[in-house]
Amino acid sequence: MQNVSEGSLSQGNQFKEIANLITELSYKIENVYEKIKEVKGQTYCAIEKACEGNEEMNSLVKSINEIRGAFKTVIDKINNLNISVKEINKITNVINTLSEQTNLLSLNAAIEAARAGEAGRGFAVVADEVRKLAERTKKSTEDISKLLKLIQNDTIDVIKTSNNVDKLINQQISVVENSVVVFDDILDSVQKIEPLMLNTFEEMKDMERAKDNVLERLNLVNEVTKENIEFIEEVASSSEELSSSSEEVAATALSLSSMANNLSDLVNKFSI
């Protein structure tokens, strides 16, 4: 009975040790579970941010393309302006040539009027006015040509600058488009992580429930073990008391047996 009691105590201690280990394991499982919940939240946040970033990058690409389209329109208009300036310059050259010819003709007319004397005086006045008009026209066309030259030079500079800006815009579009591809890859990767994370989260929930069931059953076993140990200890105590009583009864029986023998001897003596 002593061995049984000691074995039960040893078993109870082992159950306690197992309970402590499982409790420690449960704490670790809870910590992992909480961290996975946090990672789950961060994953949703990352997906949301990646979607927002992807939308913003697409909006940026759209805006840059709109800017490029508007800028191309400006460049086309500047090129058209340059063409128009060249055409105007050609016209002013024609006007300048005509004014020079008119000036030459008025000079010849003045010479002929001088030869005609008094009769050609009126014609000479007209020829002089025509010459003055031709000179003013030539002067105006020269001024216009100078302005057109300045405008043409400015438009050439603007076209060069615009072409450089257009190259930079195209480079930025390439960079942004590459960034969009990267964002798409990130979003795709994060979205692939999501189901894995959900599966892991569900598995951890199952593990958490299984852990709770194990702890509950272990507590029941522990309680039963405690009750068994208490019962065995009570039985052991009762057995010890019974053993002590048995020894006393045996001693009394021996004493009675001895007394009976003595009494028998006395009876025999009286019979003789």
Backbone as numpy.savetxt, mean C-alpha at the origin, in Angstrom:
# Nx Ny Nz CAx CAy CAz Cx Cy Cz
-1.48 -49.94 49.39 -2.32 -48.72 49.39 -1.45 -47.47 49.39
-0.32 -47.54 50.09 0.61 -46.41 50.12 1.16 -46.14 48.73
1.47 -47.25 47.98 1.99 -47.09 46.62 0.95 -46.47 45.70
-0.30 -46.90 45.87 -1.40 -46.34 45.06 -1.55 -44.86 45.32
-1.48 -44.46 46.57 -1.61 -43.05 46.94 -0.47 -42.23 46.36
0.75 -42.79 46.49 1.90 -42.06 45.93 1.80 -41.96 44.42
1.33 -43.05 43.75 1.17 -43.02 42.29 0.14 -41.99 41.87
-0.94 -41.91 42.64 -1.98 -40.92 42.32 -1.46 -39.51 42.48
-0.68 -39.30 43.55 -0.08 -37.97 43.74 0.86 -37.63 42.60
1.66 -38.62 42.18 2.59 -38.40 41.06 1.83 -38.08 39.79
0.74 -38.83 39.56 -0.09 -38.56 38.38 -0.71 -37.17 38.44
-1.15 -36.80 39.63 -1.73 -35.46 39.79 -0.72 -34.37 39.51
0.52 -34.57 39.98 1.58 -33.59 39.72 1.87 -33.50 38.22
1.85 -34.68 37.56 2.08 -34.67 36.11 0.98 -33.91 35.38
-0.27 -34.12 35.83 -1.38 -33.37 35.23 -1.21 -31.87 35.44
-0.76 -31.49 36.63 -0.52 -30.07 36.90 0.55 -29.52 35.98
1.61 -30.31 35.80 2.70 -29.87 34.91 2.19 -29.73 33.48
1.38 -30.72 33.05 0.80 -30.64 31.70 -0.11 -29.42 31.59
-0.90 -29.19 32.63 -1.81 -28.03 32.63 -1.03 -26.73 32.53
0.08 -26.65 33.26 0.91 -25.44 33.21 1.49 -25.24 31.81
1.96 -26.34 31.20 2.53 -26.25 29.86 1.47 -25.83 28.84
0.29 -26.43 28.96 -0.79 -26.07 28.02 -1.25 -24.64 28.24
-1.28 -24.21 29.50 -1.65 -22.81 29.79 -0.63 -21.86 29.17
0.65 -22.20 29.32 1.70 -21.37 28.71 1.55 -21.36 27.19
1.27 -22.56 26.63 1.05 -22.65 25.19 -0.15 -21.82 24.76
-1.20 -21.83 25.58 -2.41 -21.06 25.24 -2.12 -19.57 25.21
-1.27 -19.11 26.15 -0.89 -17.69 26.13 -0.18 -17.34 24.82
0.72 -18.24 24.41 1.45 -17.99 23.16 0.50 -18.02 21.97
-0.45 -18.95 21.99 -1.44 -19.01 20.91 -2.26 -17.73 20.86
-2.66 -17.24 22.03 -3.43 -15.99 22.09 -2.61 -14.82 21.56
-1.31 -14.79 21.91 -0.45 -13.72 21.40 -0.36 -13.77 19.88
-0.15 -15.00 19.36 -0.07 -15.16 17.90 -1.40 -14.77 17.26
-2.49 -15.17 17.89 -3.83 -14.85 17.38 -4.04 -13.34 17.32
-3.64 -12.64 18.37 -3.78 -11.18 18.41 -2.91 -10.52 17.34
-1.70 -11.05 17.17 -0.81 -10.48 16.16 -1.35 -10.73 14.76
-1.91 -11.92 14.54 -2.49 -12.21 13.23 -3.70 -11.31 12.97
-4.48 -11.03 14.02 -5.60 -10.08 13.86 -5.07 -8.71 13.46
-3.96 -8.32 14.10 -3.36 -7.02 13.77 -2.85 -7.03 12.33
-2.18 -8.13 11.94 -1.69 -8.25 10.56 -2.85 -8.23 9.58
-3.94 -8.88 9.97 -5.14 -8.88 9.12 -5.63 -7.45 8.89
-5.70 -6.69 9.98 -6.11 -5.29 9.85 -5.16 -4.48 8.99
-3.84 -4.73 9.20 -2.84 -4.03 8.40 -2.94 -4.43 6.92
-3.28 -5.70 6.67 -3.43 -6.16 5.29 -4.57 -5.44 4.60
-5.72 -5.33 5.30 -6.85 -4.59 4.73 -6.47 -3.13 4.48
-5.71 -2.57 5.44 -5.27 -1.18 5.30 -4.35 -1.03 4.10
-3.43 -2.01 3.93 -2.50 -1.97 2.80 -3.24 -2.08 1.48
-4.25 -2.95 1.44 -5.05 -3.09 0.22 -5.77 -1.78 -0.09
-6.34 -1.17 0.94 -7.05 0.10 0.76 -6.10 1.19 0.26
-4.91 1.28 0.90 -3.93 2.29 0.49 -3.44 2.02 -0.93
-3.20 0.74 -1.26 -2.73 0.40 -2.60 -3.77 0.75 -3.65
-5.05 0.49 -3.33 -6.13 0.86 -4.25 -6.20 2.38 -4.44
-6.09 3.10 -3.31 -6.11 4.56 -3.39 -4.92 5.07 -4.21
-3.74 4.51 -3.94 -2.54 4.92 -4.68 -2.67 4.61 -6.15
-3.24 3.45 -6.46 -3.42 3.07 -7.86 -4.38 4.02 -8.56
-5.46 4.37 -7.87 -6.43 5.32 -8.45 -5.78 6.69 -8.66
-4.99 7.12 -7.67 -4.33 8.43 -7.78 -3.32 8.42 -8.93
-2.58 7.32 -9.08 -1.60 7.23 -10.16 -2.31 7.24 -11.51
-3.43 6.53 -11.62 -4.19 6.54 -12.87 -4.74 7.93 -13.16
-5.19 8.62 -12.11 -5.67 10.00 -12.28 -4.53 10.90 -12.72
-3.33 10.66 -12.14 -2.17 11.46 -12.52 -1.81 11.23 -13.98
-1.83 9.96 -14.41 -1.55 9.65 -15.82 -2.57 10.34 -16.72
-3.84 10.28 -16.32 -4.88 10.93 -17.11 -4.64 12.44 -17.19
-4.29 13.05 -16.05 -4.05 14.49 -16.03 -2.85 14.86 -16.90
-1.77 14.06 -16.79 -0.58 14.36 -17.59 -0.88 14.20 -19.07
-1.67 13.18 -19.42 -2.04 13.00 -20.83 -2.89 14.17 -21.32
-3.76 14.66 -20.44 -4.56 15.85 -20.81 -3.65 17.06 -21.00
-2.65 17.20 -20.09 -1.70 18.31 -20.22 -0.92 18.17 -21.52
-0.49 16.93 -21.80 0.27 16.70 -23.03 -0.57 17.04 -24.25
-1.87 16.64 -24.21 -2.75 16.96 -25.33 -2.92 18.46 -25.50
-3.14 19.16 -24.36 -3.30 20.62 -24.42 -2.01 21.27 -24.89
-0.87 20.74 -24.40 0.42 21.32 -24.77 0.70 21.09 -26.25
0.30 19.92 -26.75 0.48 19.64 -28.18 -0.34 20.62 -29.01
-1.54 20.93 -28.52 -2.37 21.92 -29.22 -1.67 23.27 -29.27
-1.06 23.65 -28.12 -0.32 24.92 -28.06 0.84 24.90 -29.05
1.58 23.78 -29.07 2.72 23.67 -29.99 2.25 23.77 -31.44
1.13 23.10 -31.74 0.59 23.17 -33.10 0.22 24.60 -33.47
-0.40 25.30 -32.51 -0.78 26.69 -32.78 0.45 27.57 -32.97
1.49 27.31 -32.16 2.73 28.09 -32.30 3.37 27.82 -33.66
3.36 26.56 -34.08 3.90 26.22 -35.41 3.08 26.89 -36.51
1.76 26.88 -36.32 0.91 27.56 -37.30 1.19 29.06 -37.31
1.42 29.62 -36.10 1.76 31.04 -36.02 3.07 31.32 -36.74
4.04 30.42 -36.57 5.32 30.60 -37.24 5.16 30.55 -38.76
4.30 29.63 -39.20 4.02 29.55 -40.64 3.34 30.83 -41.12
2.38 31.32 -40.32 1.68 32.57 -40.69 2.65 33.74 -40.75
3.58 33.80 -39.78 4.58 34.88 -39.77 5.43 34.82 -41.03
5.80 33.60 -41.41 6.60 33.46 -42.64 5.82 33.93 -43.85
4.51 33.59 -43.89 3.68 34.03 -45.01 3.54 35.56 -45.02
3.34 36.13 -43.82 3.24 37.60 -43.72 4.55 38.23 -44.17
5.65 37.60 -43.78 6.97 38.12 -44.16 7.13 38.11 -45.68
6.61 37.05 -46.29 6.66 36.99 -47.76 5.84 38.12 -48.38
4.66 38.34 -47.79 3.79 39.41 -48.31 4.45 40.77 -48.14
5.06 41.00 -46.99 5.73 42.29 -46.76 6.91 42.45 -47.71
7.56 41.35 -48.03 8.66 41.43 -49.01 8.12 41.83 -50.39
6.95 41.26 -50.72 6.32 41.64 -51.99 5.93 43.11 -51.97
5.33 43.54 -50.85 4.93 44.96 -50.72 6.16 45.85 -50.79
7.22 45.42 -50.14 8.46 46.20 -50.14 9.02 46.31 -51.56
8.96 45.19 -52.28 9.42 45.20 -53.68 8.56 46.13 -54.52
7.23 46.04 -54.31 6.32 46.92 -55.05 6.55 48.38 -54.71
6.82 48.68 -53.44 7.06 50.07 -53.04 8.35 50.59 -53.67
9.35 49.71 -53.76 10.61 50.12 -54.41 10.37 50.40 -55.89
9.59 49.52 -56.51 9.28 49.73 -57.93 8.43 50.99 -58.12
7.49 51.20 -57.19 6.65 52.40 -57.27 7.50 53.65 -57.09
8.43 53.59 -56.16 9.33 54.71 -55.92 10.16 55.00 -57.17
10.63 53.92 -57.82 11.42 54.08 -59.04 10.57 54.68 -60.16
9.32 54.19 -60.26 8.42 54.71 -61.29 8.09 56.18 -61.03
7.87 56.54 -59.75 7.56 57.94 -59.43 8.75 58.84 -59.74
9.96 58.28 -59.51 11.17 59.06 -59.83 11.26 59.30 -61.34
11.00 58.27 -62.11 11.02 58.41 -63.57 9.94 59.39 -64.03
8.76 59.31 -63.36 7.66 60.21 -63.73 8.04 61.65 -63.41
8.74 61.87 -62.32 9.16 63.22 -61.95 10.16 63.75 -62.96
11.04 62.87 -63.43 12.03 63.29 -64.44 11.31 63.69 -65.73
10.35 62.87 -66.13 9.60 63.17 -67.35 8.78 64.45 -67.19
8.23 64.66 -65.99 7.45 65.88 -65.74 8.34 67.11 -65.80
9.56 66.99 -65.34 10.51 68.10 -65.38 10.85 68.43 -66.82
10.96 67.41 -67.64 11.24 67.65 -69.04 10.06 68.35 -69.74
8.87 68.02 -69.28 7.68 68.61 -69.91 7.50 70.07 -69.52
8.22 70.52 -68.50 8.16 71.91 -68.10 6.89 72.23 -67.34
6.32 73.40 -67.72 5.14 73.89 -67.01 3.97 72.93 -67.17
3.90 72.25 -68.28 2.78 71.34 -68.54 2.84 70.11 -67.65
4.03 69.76 -67.26 4.14 68.53 -66.44 4.24 68.81 -64.96
4.06 70.11 -64.57 4.22 70.44 -63.15 3.20 69.70 -62.28
1.96 69.64 -62.68 0.92 68.96 -61.88 1.22 67.47 -61.76
1.68 66.94 -62.84 2.02 65.51 -62.82 3.21 65.27 -61.90
4.14 66.26 -61.87 5.31 66.14 -61.00 4.90 66.11 -59.54
3.89 66.92 -59.20 3.39 66.94 -57.80 2.81 65.58 -57.43
2.03 65.02 -58.36 1.43 63.69 -58.10 2.52 62.64 -57.98
3.52 62.73 -58.86 4.62 61.76 -58.83 5.38 61.86 -57.52
5.54 63.07 -57.02 6.25 63.26 -55.74 5.47 62.66 -54.58
4.14 62.85 -54.63 3.30 62.27 -53.56 3.34 60.74 -53.61
3.31 60.24 -54.85 3.40 58.77 -55.00 4.73 58.27 -54.45
5.81 59.02 -54.71 7.14 58.63 -54.22 7.17 58.63 -52.69
6.60 59.70 -52.10 6.56 59.77 -50.63 5.76 58.59 -50.04
4.61 58.30 -50.71 3.79 57.18 -50.25 4.55 55.86 -50.35
5.30 55.71 -51.42 6.08 54.49 -51.62 7.16 54.38 -50.56
7.78 55.52 -50.23 8.82 55.51 -49.20 8.24 55.16 -47.83
7.05 55.78 -47.54 6.41 55.46 -46.25 6.00 53.98 -46.20
5.49 53.51 -47.35 5.12 52.09 -47.41 6.33 51.19 -47.19
7.43 51.55 -47.83 8.66 50.77 -47.66 9.12 50.80 -46.21
9.04 52.03 -45.61 9.45 52.16 -44.21 8.56 51.29 -43.31
7.25 51.31 -43.59 6.31 50.51 -42.78 6.58 49.02 -42.94
6.81 48.61 -44.19 7.08 47.18 -44.42 8.39 46.76 -43.78
9.37 47.68 -43.77 10.63 47.36 -43.08 10.41 47.19 -41.58
9.58 48.11 -41.01 9.26 47.99 -39.57 8.50 46.69 -39.29
7.55 46.41 -40.21 6.79 45.16 -40.04 7.72 43.96 -40.14
8.65 44.00 -41.08 9.60 42.90 -41.25 10.45 42.70 -39.99
10.86 43.84 -39.40 11.65 43.74 -38.15 10.83 43.08 -37.04
9.56 43.55 -36.89 8.69 42.97 -35.87 8.44 41.48 -36.14
8.19 41.18 -37.42 7.97 39.78 -37.78 9.20 38.93 -37.49
10.38 39.52 -37.73 11.62 38.81 -37.44 11.73 38.52 -35.95
11.40 39.53 -35.12 11.42 39.33 -33.66 10.41 38.25 -33.24
9.19 38.38 -33.82 8.15 37.39 -33.50 8.60 35.99 -33.92
9.20 35.93 -35.12 9.65 34.63 -35.62 10.74 34.04 -34.72
11.67 34.89 -34.30 12.73 34.42 -33.39 12.13 33.93 -32.06
11.16 34.73 -31.55 10.52 34.33 -30.29 9.75 33.01 -30.44
9.04 32.88 -31.56 8.29 31.64 -31.77 9.23 30.45 -31.92
10.37 30.67 -32.57 11.36 29.58 -32.69 11.86 29.16 -31.31
12.14 30.18 -30.46 12.57 29.87 -29.08 11.47 29.14 -28.31
10.23 29.62 -28.49 9.10 28.98 -27.81 8.93 27.54 -28.29
9.09 27.33 -29.59 8.97 25.98 -30.14 10.05 25.06 -29.56
11.29 25.58 -29.49 12.38 24.78 -28.90 12.07 24.43 -27.44
11.65 25.47 -26.70 11.31 25.24 -25.28 10.15 24.27 -25.15
9.15 24.46 -26.02 7.97 23.59 -25.98 8.35 22.14 -26.29
9.23 21.96 -27.25 9.69 20.60 -27.57 10.42 19.97 -26.39
11.24 20.79 -25.71 11.95 20.28 -24.52 10.96 19.90 -23.42
9.97 20.79 -23.23 8.95 20.51 -22.21 8.16 19.26 -22.59
7.86 19.12 -23.88 7.13 17.94 -24.35 7.93 16.67 -24.08
9.25 16.73 -24.28 10.10 15.57 -23.97 10.05 15.24 -22.48
10.13 16.31 -21.66 10.06 16.09 -20.20 8.72 15.49 -19.79
7.65 15.99 -20.41 6.32 15.45 -20.10 6.25 13.98 -20.48
6.79 13.65 -21.66 6.79 12.25 -22.09 7.61 11.38 -21.14
8.73 11.93 -20.66 9.55 11.19 -19.69 8.77 10.97 -18.40
8.08 12.03 -17.94 7.29 11.91 -16.71 6.15 10.91 -16.89
5.56 10.91 -18.07 4.50 9.94 -18.35 5.04 8.53 -18.26
6.25 8.32 -18.82 6.87 6.99 -18.75 7.12 6.59 -17.30
7.63 7.56 -16.51 7.89 7.27 -15.09 6.60 6.92 -14.36
5.57 7.74 -14.61 4.28 7.51 -13.94 3.67 6.19 -14.38
3.76 5.90 -15.68 3.21 4.63 -16.17 3.93 3.45 -15.54
5.27 3.57 -15.40 6.03 2.52 -14.71 5.59 2.40 -13.26
5.33 3.56 -12.64 4.86 3.56 -11.24 3.50 2.88 -11.14
2.66 3.12 -12.14 1.33 2.48 -12.16 1.48 0.97 -12.24
2.43 0.53 -13.08 2.68 -0.92 -13.20 3.14 -1.48 -11.86
4.04 -0.74 -11.18 4.53 -1.18 -9.87 3.37 -1.24 -8.87
2.53 -0.20 -8.88 1.36 -0.19 -7.98 0.43 -1.36 -8.28
0.26 -1.65 -9.57 -0.59 -2.79 -9.94 -0.01 -4.10 -9.40
1.33 -4.23 -9.51 1.99 -5.43 -8.99 1.84 -5.52 -7.47
2.02 -4.37 -6.80 1.87 -4.34 -5.33 0.44 -4.72 -4.95
-0.52 -4.12 -5.64 -1.93 -4.40 -5.34 -2.24 -5.87 -5.59
-1.70 -6.41 -6.68 -1.93 -7.83 -6.99 -1.33 -8.72 -5.91
-0.11 -8.37 -5.47 0.55 -9.17 -4.42 -0.21 -9.10 -3.11
-0.64 -7.89 -2.75 -1.38 -7.71 -1.49 -2.71 -8.45 -1.54
-3.36 -8.41 -2.70 -4.63 -9.11 -2.85 -4.44 -10.63 -2.79
-3.27 -11.10 -3.24 -2.98 -12.53 -3.11 -2.72 -12.91 -1.66
-2.15 -11.97 -0.90 -1.88 -12.23 0.52 -3.19 -12.33 1.30
-4.19 -11.55 0.88 -5.45 -11.46 1.65 -6.08 -12.82 1.92
-6.33 -13.69 0.88 -6.95 -14.99 1.19 -6.07 -15.86 2.08
-4.74 -15.78 1.87 -3.83 -16.55 2.73 -3.95 -16.10 4.18
-4.02 -14.77 4.35 -4.15 -14.23 5.70 -5.49 -14.63 6.32
-6.55 -14.62 5.51 -7.87 -15.01 6.03 -7.87 -16.49 6.44
-7.24 -17.33 5.60 -7.15 -18.76 5.95 -6.37 -18.96 7.24
-5.24 -18.24 7.34 -4.43 -18.33 8.56 -5.22 -17.85 9.77
-5.97 -16.77 9.58 -6.77 -16.22 10.67 -7.83 -17.22 11.11
-8.50 -17.86 10.14 -9.52 -18.85 10.48 -8.90 -20.06 11.17
-7.72 -20.48 10.69 -7.04 -21.60 11.34 -6.65 -21.26 12.77
-6.22 -20.02 12.97 -5.87 -19.60 14.33 -7.12 -19.56 15.22
-8.25 -19.16 14.64 -9.50 -19.17 15.40 -9.86 -20.60 15.81
-9.70 -21.53 14.85 -9.96 -22.94 15.16 -9.00 -23.44 16.24
-7.73 -23.04 16.13 -6.74 -23.44 17.13 -7.09 -22.85 18.49
-7.57 -21.61 18.48 -7.97 -20.95 19.73 -9.13 -21.71 20.38
-10.11 -22.11 19.55 -11.24 -22.87 20.09 -10.79 -24.24 20.60
-9.90 -24.91 19.82 -9.39 -26.21 20.25 -8.61 -26.09 21.55
-7.85 -25.01 21.66 -7.08 -24.77 22.89 -8.01 -24.61 24.08
-9.10 -23.86 23.87 -10.07 -23.67 24.97 -10.71 -24.99 25.37
-11.02 -25.83 24.36 -11.60 -27.15 24.66 -10.62 -28.02 25.45
-9.34 -27.99 25.04 -8.32 -28.78 25.74 -8.19 -28.31 27.18
-8.15 -26.99 27.36 -8.03 -26.45 28.72 -9.25 -26.84 29.57
-10.43 -26.77 28.94 -11.64 -27.11 29.68 -11.61 -28.58 30.12
-11.25 -29.46 29.16 -11.20 -30.89 29.48 -10.08 -31.19 30.49
-8.97 -30.47 30.33 -7.85 -30.68 31.25 -8.24 -30.26 32.67
-8.99 -29.17 32.76 -9.46 -28.73 34.08 -10.39 -29.77 34.70
-11.26 -30.35 33.84 -12.15 -31.41 34.34 -11.35 -32.61 34.84
-10.34 -33.01 34.02 -9.49 -34.14 34.42 -8.75 -33.81 35.70
-8.28 -32.58 35.79 -7.55 -32.15 36.99 -8.44 -32.22 38.22
-9.71 -31.76 38.06 -10.64 -31.81 39.18 -10.93 -33.26 39.59
-11.13 -34.11 38.57 -11.38 -35.53 38.87 -10.18 -36.15 39.56
-8.98 -35.78 39.06 -7.75 -36.31 39.67 -7.63 -35.87 41.12
-7.96 -34.59 41.37 -7.92 -34.10 42.75 -8.89 -34.89 43.64
-10.09 -35.11 43.10 -11.09 -35.86 43.87 -10.61 -37.29 44.13
-9.99 -37.90 43.08 -9.47 -39.26 43.25 -8.37 -39.31 44.30
-7.48 -38.30 44.23 -6.39 -38.26 45.21 -6.95 -38.12 46.61
-7.93 -37.21 46.75 -8.55 -37.03 48.08 -9.22 -38.32 48.55
-9.91 -39.01 47.59 -10.58 -40.26 47.94 -9.56 -41.33 48.34
-8.47 -41.40 47.54 -7.44 -42.41 47.84 -6.79 -42.12 49.18
-6.56 -40.83 49.44 -5.96 -40.47 50.74 -6.90 -40.85 51.88
-8.22 -40.63 51.66 -9.18 -41.02 52.69 -9.19 -42.54 52.88
-9.16 -43.26 51.73 -9.13 -44.73 51.81 -7.86 -45.20 52.50
-6.73 -44.54 52.15 -5.46 -44.91 52.77 -5.51 -44.68 54.27
-6.09 -43.53 54.64 -6.20 -43.23 56.07 -7.09 -44.26 56.76
-8.22 -44.58 56.11 -9.12 -45.58 56.69 -8.45 -46.94 56.76
-7.65 -47.26 55.74 -6.94 -48.54 55.72 -5.95 -48.62 56.85
-5.26 -47.51 57.08 -4.30 -47.49 58.19 -5.01 -47.69 59.52
-6.16 -46.99 59.66 -6.93 -47.16 60.91 -7.42 -48.60 61.05
-7.89 -49.18 59.90 -8.37 -50.56 59.91 -7.24 -51.52 60.23
-6.06 -51.23 59.67 -4.90 -52.09 59.94 -4.54 -52.05 61.41
-4.59 -50.83 61.99 -4.28 -50.69 63.41 -5.29 -51.45 64.26
-6.57 -51.32 63.88 -7.63 -52.02 64.62 -7.46 -53.53 64.48
-7.09 -53.96 63.27 -6.89 -55.40 63.04 -5.78 -55.94 63.90
-4.72 -55.14 64.00 -3.60 -55.57 64.85 -4.05 -55.70 66.30
-4.86 -54.73 66.75 -5.36 -54.78 68.14 -6.24 -56.01 68.35
-7.11 -56.27 67.34 -8.00 -57.45 67.43 -7.19 -58.73 67.46
-6.14 -58.76 66.63 -5.28 -59.95 66.59 -4.60 -60.17 67.93
-4.12 -59.04 68.51 -3.45 -59.16 69.82 -4.43 -59.65 70.89
-5.65 -59.11 70.82 -6.69 -59.53 71.78 -7.02 -61.00 71.60
-7.11 -61.40 70.31 -7.41 -62.81 70.02 -6.34 -63.73 70.56
-5.09 -63.30 70.38 -3.98 -64.11 70.90 -4.06 -64.21 72.42
-4.40 -63.05 73.02 -4.51 -63.04 74.49 -5.64 -63.95 74.96
-6.78 -63.87 74.23 -7.92 -64.74 74.57 -7.58 -66.21 74.37
-6.83 -66.48 73.31 -6.42 -67.86 73.03 -5.54 -68.40 74.14
-4.65 -67.52 74.60 -3.75 -67.92 75.69 -4.54 -68.19 76.97
-5.51 -67.27 77.21 -6.35 -67.43 78.40 -7.18 -68.71 78.30
-7.65 -68.99 77.09 -8.45 -70.21 76.89 -7.62 -71.46 77.15
-6.41 -71.41 76.69 -5.51 -72.56 76.91 -5.25 -72.75 78.41
-5.00 -71.65 79.06 -4.75 -71.73 80.51 -5.98 -72.29 81.25
-7.17 -71.79 80.79 -8.40 -72.25 81.41 -8.61 -73.74 81.18
-8.27 -74.17 79.99 -8.41 -75.59 79.64 -7.50 -76.44 80.51
-6.29 -75.94 80.73 -5.35 -76.68 81.58 -5.90 -76.80 83.00
-6.47 -75.73 83.51 -7.02 -75.75 84.86 -8.18 -76.73 84.96
-9.00 -76.73 83.92 -10.16 -77.64 83.92 -9.68 -79.08 83.93
-8.67 -79.34 83.17 -8.11 -80.70 83.11 -7.57 -81.13 84.47
-6.94 -80.21 85.14 -6.40 -80.54 86.47 -7.52 -80.92 87.42
-8.61 -80.13 87.36 -9.72 -80.44 88.26 -10.36 -81.78 87.92
-10.35 -82.10 86.68 -10.96 -83.37 86.25 -10.14 -84.54 86.77
-8.87 -84.48 86.84 -8.00 -85.54 87.34 -8.22 -85.70 88.82
